[in-house]
Amino acid sequence: MSYADSWNKIVVQVKKNINSKEEIVQASWELLFSTIFNYPDSDIDSQRSVKMGVMKKRADIVVKNGGEDLFIVELKRHALHEGQEQLFSYLNQLKVDLGVLVCDNLYVYDYDFTAKNDAYSVLEIPFANDDSNGARFVELFCKENFDKQKIKDFINEGNAKKQAESDMKNELSSELAVRLLKEYFAKKYPTIEKAQIEKILAGYNVSVSKKSLYSPAPVPQSINENFSNTISTSPEIILMIGDRVVSSSEFKSKLLEKRVAKRIWYYENKTEEDVWEARDFKSESGLIGNIRSTKFRHWRTSKLKKLVCIISE
């Protein structure tokens, strides 16, 4: 099995256990470190007791090699900051400089326990199929490949790449596009004066704008045909998976799996789109009640006529 396939297997397991009890999540990760990362049971120290002042706490997983602690794993649902602080306390107490936090995403830490204040570098890896950093994480943390310096380099390189991507996005602008067009045409048509190129470009609108993160899913024609022009009753809520209108129970099951849906708000004079990030939505949560608890409840004053919620296939 390739490292990419191994990472995808981890993603499936994480999503499967997103609402599971702590002991199930714990057992799942212990099994992953045994089967995918190839650590024997004797190297997977589960729920180790760690003395914190007058109290004792338990580190979820300490992975070691013989008598040497290699890295500490802290398992949380969505509480990043709480999990980070707890992980740091274990790293400090056990004098370990590599940590892994599992919550909404996976976070890999290079931690300096010799510093007075928390000093660290961290790389965030989303639980997404075919993520290149995810595959690299599996490769570097396997027992046979484990090398602290390579992991630290991986964190630094990942952050440098992320910063470069952020800088590139910040540089994207209409001004940059116009400047590059001027340079392109000046090189391609050297006989045309610079002032003339600028004059030609001035006659065009050149803009750079960010695309929507989620492309619109097609709304069936039948929905548009039934789009009422009155708002005397509560607006219709239409639930869709792909291009299919589905029941609330089917939509809820898919939402618990995907954790994200697109919402299209149809008002009297306009249409708006946004993204519903349902990270805290639970199996016991009421779907329609959850939807109505948003800005939907102001439907009278906002003149909302219809809401379509769509989850991609």
C-alpha positions as a Markdown table, in Angstrom:
| # | Residue | x | y | z |
|---|---|---|---|---|
| 1 | Met | 0.0 | 0.0 | 0.0 |
| 2 | Ser | 1.4 | 3.4 | -1.0 |
| 3 | Tyr | 1.7 | 6.2 | 1.6 |
| 4 | Ala | -1.1 | 8.1 | -0.2 |
| 5 | Asp | -3.4 | 5.1 | 0.1 |
| 6 | Ser | -2.5 | 4.8 | 3.7 |
| 7 | Trp | -3.3 | 8.4 | 4.3 |
| 8 | Asn | -6.7 | 8.0 | 2.5 |
| 9 | Lys | -7.4 | 5.0 | 4.8 |
| 10 | Ile | -6.7 | 7.3 | 7.8 |
| 11 | Val | -9.1 | 9.9 | 6.4 |
| 12 | Val | -11.9 | 7.3 | 6.1 |
| 13 | Gln | -11.3 | 6.1 | 9.7 |
| 14 | Val | -11.3 | 9.7 | 11.1 |
| 15 | Lys | -14.6 | 10.6 | 9.3 |
| 16 | Lys | -16.2 | 7.3 | 10.4 |
| 17 | Asn | -15.4 | 8.0 | 14.0 |
| 18 | Ile | -16.2 | 11.8 | 14.0 |
| 19 | Asn | -19.0 | 11.3 | 16.5 |
| 20 | Ser | -17.7 | 8.3 | 18.2 |
| 21 | Lys | -16.9 | 8.0 | 21.9 |
| 22 | Glu | -13.4 | 8.9 | 23.1 |
| 23 | Glu | -12.4 | 5.3 | 23.8 |
| 24 | Ile | -13.4 | 4.2 | 20.2 |
| 25 | Val | -11.3 | 7.1 | 18.7 |
| 26 | Gln | -8.4 | 6.1 | 21.0 |
| 27 | Ala | -8.5 | 2.5 | 20.0 |
| 28 | Ser | -8.8 | 3.4 | 16.4 |
| 29 | Trp | -5.6 | 5.5 | 16.4 |
| 30 | Glu | -3.7 | 2.9 | 18.4 |
| 31 | Leu | -4.6 | 0.4 | 15.7 |
| 32 | Leu | -3.5 | 2.9 | 12.9 |
| 33 | Phe | -0.1 | 3.3 | 14.5 |
| 34 | Ser | 0.2 | -0.4 | 14.7 |
| 35 | Thr | -1.0 | -1.4 | 11.2 |
| 36 | Ile | -0.1 | 1.7 | 9.1 |
| 37 | Phe | 2.9 | 3.1 | 10.9 |
| 38 | Asn | 4.3 | -0.3 | 11.9 |
| 39 | Tyr | 4.9 | 0.3 | 15.6 |
| 40 | Pro | 4.7 | -2.8 | 17.8 |
| 41 | Asp | 2.2 | -2.7 | 20.7 |
| 42 | Ser | 5.1 | -2.4 | 23.1 |
| 43 | Asp | 6.0 | 1.0 | 21.5 |
| 44 | Ile | 2.5 | 2.4 | 21.7 |
| 45 | Asp | 2.0 | 3.7 | 25.2 |
| 46 | Ser | -1.7 | 4.3 | 25.7 |
| 47 | Gln | -3.0 | 6.7 | 28.4 |
| 48 | Arg | 0.3 | 7.2 | 30.1 |
| 49 | Ser | 0.1 | 8.8 | 33.5 |
| 50 | Val | 1.9 | 12.2 | 33.6 |
| 51 | Lys | 2.5 | 14.1 | 36.8 |
| 52 | Met | 1.5 | 17.8 | 36.4 |
| 53 | Gly | 2.3 | 19.5 | 39.7 |
| 54 | Val | 0.2 | 17.9 | 42.4 |
| 55 | Met | -2.1 | 16.4 | 39.8 |
| 56 | Lys | -1.8 | 13.5 | 37.4 |
| 57 | Lys | -3.1 | 13.5 | 33.8 |
| 58 | Arg | -3.0 | 11.0 | 31.0 |
| 59 | Ala | -1.4 | 11.5 | 27.7 |
| 60 | Asp | -3.6 | 9.8 | 25.0 |
| 61 | Ile | -0.7 | 8.1 | 23.1 |
| 62 | Val | 3.1 | 8.3 | 23.5 |
| 63 | Val | 4.9 | 6.5 | 20.7 |
| 64 | Lys | 8.3 | 5.3 | 21.5 |
| 65 | Asn | 11.2 | 3.3 | 20.3 |
| 66 | Gly | 12.4 | 1.0 | 23.1 |
| 67 | Gly | 13.1 | 3.4 | 26.0 |
| 68 | Glu | 13.0 | 6.6 | 23.9 |
| 69 | Asp | 9.8 | 8.7 | 23.6 |
| 70 | Leu | 9.5 | 9.7 | 19.9 |
| 71 | Phe | 6.3 | 11.8 | 19.8 |
| 72 | Ile | 3.1 | 12.4 | 21.7 |
| 73 | Val | -0.4 | 12.3 | 20.2 |
| 74 | Glu | -3.3 | 14.2 | 21.7 |
| 75 | Leu | -6.9 | 13.3 | 20.5 |
| 76 | Lys | -9.6 | 15.9 | 20.5 |
| 77 | Arg | -12.9 | 16.4 | 18.7 |
| 78 | His | -12.8 | 20.0 | 17.6 |
| 79 | Ala | -11.2 | 21.9 | 20.4 |
| 80 | Leu | -7.9 | 23.0 | 18.8 |
| 81 | His | -6.7 | 25.4 | 21.4 |
| 82 | Glu | -7.6 | 23.2 | 24.4 |
| 83 | Gly | -5.9 | 20.3 | 22.7 |
| 84 | Gln | -2.8 | 22.3 | 21.9 |
| 85 | Glu | -2.3 | 23.5 | 25.4 |
| 86 | Gln | -2.8 | 20.0 | 26.8 |
| 87 | Leu | -0.3 | 18.6 | 24.2 |
| 88 | Phe | 2.3 | 21.3 | 25.1 |
| 89 | Ser | 2.0 | 20.4 | 28.8 |
| 90 | Tyr | 2.8 | 16.8 | 28.0 |
| 91 | Leu | 5.7 | 17.8 | 25.7 |
| 92 | Asn | 7.1 | 20.0 | 28.4 |
| 93 | Gln | 6.8 | 17.4 | 31.2 |
| 94 | Leu | 8.2 | 14.5 | 29.2 |
| 95 | Lys | 10.8 | 16.6 | 27.4 |
| 96 | Val | 9.7 | 15.5 | 23.9 |
| 97 | Asp | 9.9 | 17.9 | 21.0 |
| 98 | Leu | 7.5 | 16.3 | 18.5 |
| 99 | Gly | 3.8 | 16.3 | 18.9 |
| 100 | Val | 0.7 | 15.4 | 16.9 |
| 101 | Leu | -2.8 | 16.9 | 17.6 |
| 102 | Val | -5.8 | 15.2 | 16.1 |
| 103 | Cys | -9.0 | 17.3 | 16.0 |
| 104 | Asp | -10.7 | 19.1 | 13.2 |
| 105 | Asn | -7.5 | 18.7 | 11.2 |
| 106 | Leu | -4.2 | 17.1 | 12.0 |
| 107 | Tyr | -1.5 | 19.3 | 13.4 |
| 108 | Val | 2.2 | 18.4 | 13.6 |
| 109 | Tyr | 4.3 | 20.3 | 16.1 |
| 110 | Asp | 8.0 | 20.9 | 16.4 |
| 111 | Tyr | 8.1 | 22.1 | 20.1 |
| 112 | Asp | 11.0 | 23.7 | 22.0 |
| 113 | Phe | 10.5 | 22.5 | 25.6 |
| 114 | Thr | 13.7 | 24.4 | 26.6 |
| 115 | Ala | 12.1 | 27.8 | 25.9 |
| 116 | Lys | 10.6 | 29.8 | 28.7 |
| 117 | Asn | 7.4 | 30.4 | 26.7 |
| 118 | Asp | 5.8 | 28.1 | 24.2 |
| 119 | Ala | 8.0 | 28.2 | 21.1 |
| 120 | Tyr | 7.0 | 26.0 | 18.3 |
| 121 | Ser | 6.4 | 25.5 | 14.6 |
| 122 | Val | 3.2 | 23.7 | 13.4 |
| 123 | Leu | 2.0 | 22.3 | 10.1 |
| 124 | Glu | -1.8 | 21.9 | 9.6 |
| 125 | Ile | -2.9 | 18.9 | 7.4 |
| 126 | Pro | -6.6 | 18.6 | 6.5 |
| 127 | Phe | -8.2 | 15.2 | 6.6 |
| 128 | Ala | -8.7 | 15.2 | 2.9 |
| 129 | Asn | -8.2 | 12.4 | 0.4 |
| 130 | Asp | -4.9 | 12.5 | -1.6 |
| 131 | Asp | -3.5 | 15.3 | 0.4 |
| 132 | Ser | 0.3 | 15.4 | -0.4 |
| 133 | Asn | 1.2 | 16.5 | 3.1 |
| 134 | Gly | -0.9 | 13.7 | 4.6 |
| 135 | Ala | 1.0 | 11.1 | 2.5 |
| 136 | Arg | 4.3 | 12.6 | 3.6 |
| 137 | Phe | 3.2 | 12.5 | 7.2 |
| 138 | Val | 2.6 | 8.8 | 7.0 |
| 139 | Glu | 5.9 | 8.3 | 5.3 |
| 140 | Leu | 7.9 | 10.2 | 7.9 |
| 141 | Phe | 6.2 | 8.9 | 11.0 |
| 142 | Cys | 6.5 | 5.2 | 10.0 |
| 143 | Lys | 8.8 | 3.4 | 12.4 |
| 144 | Glu | 11.2 | 2.4 | 9.6 |
| 145 | Asn | 11.5 | 6.0 | 8.3 |
| 146 | Phe | 11.3 | 7.9 | 11.6 |
| 147 | Asp | 13.9 | 10.8 | 11.6 |
| 148 | Lys | 13.4 | 13.8 | 13.8 |
| 149 | Gln | 15.3 | 16.2 | 11.7 |
| 150 | Lys | 13.4 | 15.2 | 8.5 |
| 151 | Ile | 10.1 | 15.7 | 10.3 |
| 152 | Lys | 11.3 | 19.2 | 11.5 |
| 153 | Asp | 12.3 | 20.0 | 7.9 |
| 154 | Phe | 8.9 | 18.8 | 6.7 |
| 155 | Ile | 7.2 | 21.2 | 9.0 |
| 156 | Asn | 9.3 | 24.1 | 8.0 |
| 157 | Glu | 9.1 | 23.3 | 4.3 |
| 158 | Gly | 5.3 | 23.0 | 4.6 |
| 159 | Asn | 5.0 | 26.4 | 6.3 |
| 160 | Ala | 7.3 | 28.0 | 3.8 |
| 161 | Lys | 5.1 | 26.7 | 1.0 |
| 162 | Lys | 2.0 | 27.9 | 2.7 |
| 163 | Gln | 3.5 | 31.3 | 3.2 |
| 164 | Ala | 4.5 | 31.5 | -0.4 |
| 165 | Glu | 1.0 | 30.6 | -1.5 |
| 166 | Ser | -0.4 | 33.2 | 0.8 |
| 167 | Asp | 2.0 | 35.8 | -0.6 |
| 168 | Met | 1.1 | 34.9 | -4.1 |
| 169 | Lys | -2.6 | 35.3 | -3.3 |
| 170 | Asn | -2.0 | 38.7 | -1.8 |
| 171 | Glu | -0.1 | 39.8 | -4.9 |
| 172 | Leu | -2.9 | 38.9 | -7.2 |
| 173 | Ser | -4.6 | 42.1 | -8.3 |
| 174 | Ser | -6.0 | 44.0 | -11.3 |
| 175 | Glu | -2.9 | 46.2 | -11.2 |
| 176 | Leu | -0.6 | 43.2 | -11.6 |
| 177 | Ala | -2.7 | 41.8 | -14.4 |
| 178 | Val | -2.6 | 45.1 | -16.3 |
| 179 | Arg | 1.2 | 45.4 | -15.7 |
| 180 | Leu | 1.8 | 41.9 | -17.0 |
| 181 | Leu | -0.4 | 42.6 | -20.1 |
| 182 | Lys | 1.6 | 45.7 | -20.8 |
| 183 | Glu | 4.9 | 43.7 | -20.6 |
| 184 | Tyr | 3.4 | 40.9 | -22.8 |
| 185 | Phe | 2.2 | 43.2 | -25.6 |
| 186 | Ala | 5.3 | 45.3 | -25.5 |
| 187 | Lys | 7.4 | 42.2 | -26.0 |
| 188 | Lys | 5.1 | 40.8 | -28.7 |
| 189 | Tyr | 4.6 | 44.0 | -30.6 |
| 190 | Pro | 7.8 | 46.0 | -30.2 |
| 191 | Thr | 6.8 | 48.4 | -33.0 |
| 192 | Ile | 3.9 | 49.7 | -30.9 |
| 193 | Glu | 4.8 | 52.5 | -28.5 |
| 194 | Lys | 4.2 | 52.0 | -24.8 |
| 195 | Ala | 1.8 | 54.9 | -24.6 |
| 196 | Gln | -0.4 | 53.3 | -27.3 |
| 197 | Ile | -0.4 | 49.9 | -25.5 |
| 198 | Glu | -1.6 | 51.7 | -22.3 |
| 199 | Lys | -4.2 | 53.6 | -24.2 |
| 200 | Ile | -5.6 | 50.3 | -25.8 |
| 201 | Leu | -5.6 | 48.6 | -22.4 |
| 202 | Ala | -7.4 | 51.6 | -20.8 |
| 203 | Gly | -10.4 | 50.8 | -23.0 |
| 204 | Tyr | -10.8 | 47.4 | -21.2 |
| 205 | Asn | -11.9 | 46.4 | -17.7 |
| 206 | Val | -9.2 | 44.1 | -16.3 |
| 207 | Ser | -10.1 | 42.6 | -12.9 |
| 208 | Val | -9.0 | 39.8 | -10.7 |
| 209 | Ser | -11.6 | 38.3 | -8.3 |
| 210 | Lys | -11.7 | 35.2 | -6.1 |
| 211 | Lys | -13.9 | 32.3 | -7.2 |
| 212 | Ser | -16.5 | 30.9 | -4.9 |
| 213 | Leu | -15.1 | 27.9 | -3.0 |
| 214 | Tyr | -18.1 | 25.8 | -3.9 |
| 215 | Ser | -19.5 | 25.7 | -7.4 |
| 216 | Pro | -23.3 | 26.0 | -7.7 |
| 217 | Ala | -25.1 | 22.7 | -8.0 |
| 218 | Pro | -27.9 | 22.8 | -10.6 |
| 219 | Val | -31.4 | 23.4 | -9.2 |
| 220 | Pro | -34.1 | 21.3 | -10.8 |
| 221 | Gln | -36.4 | 23.2 | -13.2 |
| 222 | Ser | -39.4 | 22.0 | -11.1 |
| 223 | Ile | -38.1 | 23.9 | -8.1 |
| 224 | Asn | -37.9 | 27.2 | -10.1 |
| 225 | Glu | -41.3 | 26.6 | -11.6 |
| 226 | Asn | -42.8 | 26.2 | -8.1 |
| 227 | Phe | -41.0 | 29.3 | -6.8 |
| 228 | Ser | -43.8 | 31.2 | -5.2 |
| 229 | Asn | -44.0 | 35.0 | -5.3 |
| 230 | Thr | -45.7 | 35.3 | -2.0 |
| 231 | Ile | -44.2 | 35.2 | 1.5 |
| 232 | Ser | -47.3 | 34.9 | 3.6 |
| 233 | Thr | -46.1 | 31.5 | 4.9 |
| 234 | Ser | -42.8 | 30.3 | 6.2 |
| 235 | Pro | -40.3 | 29.9 | 3.3 |
| 236 | Glu | -39.9 | 26.5 | 1.7 |
| 237 | Ile | -36.7 | 24.6 | 2.7 |
| 238 | Ile | -35.4 | 22.4 | -0.1 |
| 239 | Leu | -32.8 | 19.7 | 0.7 |
| 240 | Met | -30.6 | 18.4 | -2.1 |
| 241 | Ile | -27.7 | 16.0 | -2.6 |
| 242 | Gly | -26.1 | 16.8 | -5.9 |
| 243 | Asp | -29.1 | 17.4 | -8.2 |
| 244 | Arg | -31.5 | 15.3 | -6.3 |
| 245 | Val | -34.2 | 16.6 | -3.9 |
| 246 | Val | -34.0 | 14.3 | -0.8 |
| 247 | Ser | -35.7 | 13.7 | 2.5 |
| 248 | Ser | -34.5 | 15.4 | 5.7 |
| 249 | Ser | -33.3 | 12.0 | 7.0 |
| 250 | Glu | -31.2 | 11.3 | 3.9 |
| 251 | Phe | -29.8 | 14.9 | 3.9 |
| 252 | Lys | -28.9 | 14.7 | 7.6 |
| 253 | Ser | -27.0 | 11.4 | 7.1 |
| 254 | Lys | -25.0 | 13.0 | 4.3 |
| 255 | Leu | -24.4 | 16.2 | 6.3 |
| 256 | Leu | -23.0 | 14.1 | 9.2 |
| 257 | Glu | -20.6 | 12.5 | 6.7 |
| 258 | Lys | -19.6 | 15.6 | 4.7 |
| 259 | Arg | -19.9 | 18.3 | 7.4 |
| 260 | Val | -20.4 | 21.0 | 4.8 |
| 261 | Ala | -23.3 | 22.2 | 2.6 |
| 262 | Lys | -24.0 | 25.0 | 0.3 |
| 263 | Arg | -27.0 | 27.3 | 1.0 |
| 264 | Ile | -28.8 | 29.4 | -1.6 |
| 265 | Trp | -31.1 | 32.1 | -0.1 |
| 266 | Tyr | -33.8 | 33.3 | -2.5 |
| 267 | Tyr | -35.1 | 36.7 | -1.4 |
| 268 | Glu | -37.7 | 38.9 | -3.1 |
| 269 | Asn | -35.2 | 41.0 | -5.0 |
| 270 | Lys | -31.9 | 39.0 | -4.8 |
| 271 | Thr | -30.2 | 35.7 | -4.3 |
| 272 | Glu | -27.3 | 35.0 | -1.9 |
| 273 | Glu | -25.0 | 32.0 | -1.4 |
| 274 | Asp | -23.0 | 30.9 | 1.5 |
| 275 | Val | -21.4 | 27.8 | 3.1 |
| 276 | Trp | -22.8 | 25.9 | 6.0 |
| 277 | Glu | -19.9 | 24.4 | 8.0 |
| 278 | Ala | -21.6 | 21.8 | 10.2 |
| 279 | Arg | -18.7 | 20.7 | 12.3 |
| 280 | Asp | -20.6 | 20.7 | 15.6 |
| 281 | Phe | -23.8 | 19.1 | 14.1 |
| 282 | Lys | -24.5 | 15.8 | 15.8 |
| 283 | Ser | -26.6 | 12.8 | 15.1 |
| 284 | Glu | -29.0 | 13.9 | 17.9 |
| 285 | Ser | -29.3 | 17.4 | 16.5 |
| 286 | Gly | -32.6 | 18.5 | 14.8 |
| 287 | Leu | -31.9 | 19.3 | 11.2 |
| 288 | Ile | -34.8 | 21.6 | 10.4 |
| 289 | Gly | -34.6 | 23.3 | 13.8 |
| 290 | Asn | -30.8 | 23.9 | 13.2 |
| 291 | Ile | -31.6 | 25.4 | 9.8 |
| 292 | Arg | -34.3 | 27.7 | 11.2 |
| 293 | Ser | -32.1 | 28.9 | 14.1 |
| 294 | Thr | -29.9 | 30.8 | 11.6 |
| 295 | Lys | -30.7 | 34.0 | 9.8 |
| 296 | Phe | -33.7 | 32.0 | 8.4 |
| 297 | Arg | -35.7 | 33.1 | 11.5 |
| 298 | His | -35.7 | 36.7 | 10.2 |
| 299 | Trp | -37.5 | 35.5 | 7.0 |
| 300 | Arg | -40.3 | 38.1 | 7.3 |
| 301 | Thr | -38.2 | 41.2 | 7.6 |
| 302 | Ser | -35.6 | 39.9 | 5.1 |
| 303 | Lys | -38.4 | 38.8 | 2.6 |
| 304 | Leu | -36.9 | 35.4 | 2.2 |
| 305 | Lys | -38.9 | 33.2 | -0.1 |
| 306 | Lys | -37.0 | 30.0 | -0.3 |
| 307 | Leu | -33.9 | 28.3 | 1.0 |
| 308 | Val | -32.1 | 25.5 | -0.9 |
| 309 | Cys | -29.4 | 23.5 | 1.0 |
| 310 | Ile | -27.1 | 21.4 | -1.3 |
| 311 | Ile | -24.5 | 18.8 | -0.4 |
| 312 | Ser | -22.2 | 17.7 | -3.2 |
| 313 | Glu | -22.2 | 14.0 | -4.1 |
